Amino acid sequence: MDRTTMEIAFGRLVLAGLVARGRRQVGIGSESGVAPMTWSRRQLVAAAVQWDMRPVTGVTDFTERITAVMDAAHHVGAALVVFPEDLGLCLLGLLTRYGGPRSAESLSPSQTSRYLAAWAPLVAPLYEECFRRAARNYGMVVVAGSTVYRRRTGVFNQAVVFGPDGRLTLRQPKLHPMPMERSWGVQAGSRLDRPGGLTLPLGVAVCHDASFFETYRMAEALGVEVMAVPSADPESDWSEAKARRGAWARTQETGMASVVAAGTGELYGVRFTGKAGIYIPRELTPDGSGVVAESREAHGEGVVAGTLDLDALARFRQEARPVPAPELLRSWLLPRYRALTRLT
């Protein structure tokens, strides 16, 4: 038995015990719960989280940080809070004191794939329990970032959404994994869905998915008006030009609002930068920026919040947003998509 196989087997045993004990220790907000936060089409308060992606050293460390975020969101009256991508992987830090690799840089992609597939799904129940309680105890819709799940057809990076009653309403797989993720064995999801049972017209685009205009067009066809974008961009230096080509650009194209959460810091040797932000069409902002709220810095932690007027956004989509010419769609775009489908 090679060293990697031994570490994986030992790590699975340790994690199983830590997660079982950790789920009994989870405490976030008041366990008696609260009435769901109210919102209207003219006044939806949303909060976007910027989170330092350092490995978790204990369950209490993780829950206290979640509680601080939920307190801040509750203070401003948020009905929706969005956390960043890959948040569940921070829980693998529970293994740090028991050995095992601490940096993906020391591993080959195939080794990373083995560790990820074996360990990450084990922390998913603890991750979900933390955010289930956060949603229920604060009465908010919580997009709990994402973590890695093992399914019958492979390993997927999936975002999770909880309703204000704590009920899980959606697991949305990432449709466009980054090349680094693909090298680690992460598979692409095959469909976009809306959370079930929510009155909020919400969709989820996991990080890189917001770089493709098709994602937002698909969501629009499902009736989505607000897109949550949990992100964790593996870049050492933040670039506004690169950032604006994602959710901000999709918002300008479709007239849908975007609530973007960002991971920052370092996790297992991977550096992250990003800004949490809330975006609408630039025509609807006084300064023409399209920015409702945005973090000042692309590192560190914090929560930004803003109010969205869904009726104003609906009017914009009906009256002013750019729409592709139907003839162009019929004569050029659709045939190209058919050809691309045949090639793949």
Stockholm file with secondary structure:
# STOCKHOLM 1.0

chainA/1-344         MDRTTMEIAFGRLVLAGLVARGRRQVGIGSESGVAPMTWSRRQLVAAAVQWDMRPVTGVTDFTERITAVMDAAHHVGAALVVFPEDLGLCLLGLLTRYGGPRSAESLSPSQTSRYLAAWAPLVAPLYEECFRRAARNYGMVVVAGSTVYRRRTGVFNQAVVFGPDGRLTLRQPKLHPMPMERSWGVQAGSRLDRPGGLTLPLGVAVCHDASFFETYRMAEALGVEVMAVPSADPESDWSEAKARRGAWARTQETGMASVVAAGTGELYGVRFTGKAGIYIPRELTPDGSGVVAESREAHGEGVVAGTLDLDALARFRQEARPVPAPELLRSWLLPRYRALTRLT
#=GR chainA/1-344 SS CCHHHHHHHHHHHHHHHHHHHHHHHCCCSCTTCCCCCCCBTTBEEEEEEEEECCCCSSHHHHHHHHHHHHHHHHHTTCSEEEECTTGGGGGGGGGGGGCSCSCGGGSCHHHHHHHHHHHHHHHHHHHHHHHHHHHHHHTCEEEEEEEEEEETTEEEEEEEEECTTSCEEEEEECSSCCHHHHHTTEECCCCCCCCTTCSSCEEECCGGGGGSHHHHHHHHHTTCCEEEEEECBCCSSCCHHHHIIIIIHHHHHHCCEEEEEEEEEEETTEEEBCCCEEECCGGGSTTSSCEEEECSSSSSCEEEEEEECHHHHHHHHHHTSCCCCHHHIIIIIHHHHHHHHHHC
#=GC SS_cons         CCHHHHHHHHHHHHHHHHHHHHHHHCCCSCTTCCCCCCCBTTBEEEEEEEEECCCCSSHHHHHHHHHHHHHHHHHTTCSEEEECTTGGGGGGGGGGGGCSCSCGGGSCHHHHHHHHHHHHHHHHHHHHHHHHHHHHHHTCEEEEEEEEEEETTEEEEEEEEECTTSCEEEEEECSSCCHHHHHTTEECCCCCCCCTTCSSCEEECCGGGGGSHHHHHHHHHTTCCEEEEEECBCCSSCCHHHHIIIIIHHHHHHCCEEEEEEEEEEETTEEEBCCCEEECCGGGSTTSSCEEEECSSSSSCEEEEEEECHHHHHHHHHHTSCCCCHHHIIIIIHHHHHHHHHHC
//
